[in-house]
Amino acid sequence: MKTVAFGEIMLRLSPPGYSRFVQASQFDVVYGGGEANVAVMLAQCGLESEFVTALPAHELGQCAVNALRRYGAGTGHILRQGPRLGIYYIETGASQRASKVIYDRAGSSIAVAQASDFDWDIILSGASWFHFSGITPAISPEMAKAVQNACQAAKRLGVKVSCDLNYRSKMWTVEQARAVMQPLMESVDLLIANEEHIRTILEIDTHSLPVEDTNLTREGCLQAAEMVNSRYHIPAIALTQRRSLSASDNRFKGMLWKEGEAAFSPQHTMHIVDRVGSGDSFSAGILNGLQKGWSVQQTVDFAAAACCLKHSVPGDFNLCDEAEILALAGGDGSGSVQR
């Protein structure tokens, strides 16, 4: 059971604590990125994972490699080429003040890489899953082509494909995202998305579906998944539902629909230490359950618990192990000291 994840890992710079950018005299340093976060969490769950990207052949590039290796993700197919490591700055919000992200990733090593730099027949050899998100094709037209090539190779090699339909408005337009992401759905075996992105990127009209507390009802989620499956014939669809009470407190729940069977997680209410990477934890949780042959209910409960716990961990990576996540999925959310 091996998952290959493809995307960009970046240097993340944050003012300490809840300081604003304009207050910062120093920055905390971590490394992360959507697909890298998935690879790390799968490794924490005891599965083999490989992260594929391009990084400069200097010390900062090596720091990113070291961060992946430290937590068990494979780095054997990372290309060491190109001019720079992408950077993003994040100011952590609190109460009614939202978090803010500033990207400084233009011209990064993966942004200037060519699709032909990645030999997917070799990279995917022995893999069971290939994972990407809507962020990677947005990096450049060449990376969109690289994802297309990877999906074609995966189908040829019998490797299943998972996609998190993440949309980043700072990286491309809705029209550009539709043109690239919709054809890729033909290769996808597992889609992770929310109702907004299903509506805007896949152009599936969800306006008439029943809503409760700003999210789709259970019946609405079921109908949305069936609508996606009807158009794109994707066998497994996971939906995330978040209710933002403030920058400090959110509610989260998820659904997994698989070949006509649907299961819904409990709703978790989280006090947020760090929200970044929580959706990636949900994706990794679904992949973990599917690869281990868990039931649809066990899988979505685990994925939602993983997402919940990530909110308590600073940095991009979810460093909770499988036992901790299973405990929360089983109802142990007291947070009592373990002695």
Secondary structure by P-SEA (a helix, b strand, c coil): cbbbbbbbbbbbbbcccccccccccbbbbbbccaaaaaaaaaaaacbbbbbbbbbcccaaaaaaaaaaaaaccccccccccccbbbbbbbbbbcccbbbbbbbcccccccccccccccccccccccccbbbbccccccccaaaaaaaaaaaaaaaaacbbbbbccccccccccaaaaaaccccccccccbbbbcaaaaaccccccccccccccccccaaaaaaaaaaaaaaccccbbbbbbbbccccccccccbbbbcccbbbbbcbbbbbcccccaaaaaaaaaaaaaaaacccaaaaaaaaaaaaaaaaacccccccccaaaaaaaaaccccccccc
